């Protein structure tokens, strides 16, 4: 199984809502990532989890809250978002064994629209 | 700080022809990895090819090959026998081998394939 799955595929939420994005992989990867991607732009790194611990937080606003319940799951909790947060949110995972950075496997993304 | 530059925003190629996508990078590190990722319209981002900086031999993956010029800090992607399914956005990416990071992406290039 070389797949990263993300749910939901599409999400429309108001600025006062609370919602969560979910990501799952069963490849035994110990590094997992959240990216934000605007149309025709490269992915922007938000968070990195390594061995279920948050290792990188790219100064993301607190209205985005990541969580890694176990080595296969990654969540992104959303609260009080702004319209400019509308984007494609990508999850990725990679092996990163023994300090060697392996390539990332990306999920299909969640298309988020904030109204 | 590292940088990745893709200066051509768009390119077009005739089906069955060869096209080269350019990428340059800047780093003071000696241990790093370079990647090309492909993101078709509304589809998942996938790895095309990977190059370790310590390897002199250029990576090849079927119709895809790279021209890695370490001294010039250049990492171009050659696509031979272009197919309609090659139409996508292509991102060049850099990753440090010595510090805990994720991929640093270039701005991307949109490749269209003419039938």
Interface residues (C-beta under 8 A of the other chain):
Chain A: X33 X40 X41 X42 X43 X45 X48 X50 X55 X56 X90 X99 X100 X101 X103 X104 X105 X106 X107 X108 X109
Chain B: X33 X35 X37 X43 X44 X45 X46 X47 X50 X89 X91 X95 X96 X97 X98 X100 X101 X102 X103 X105 X106 X107 X108 X110
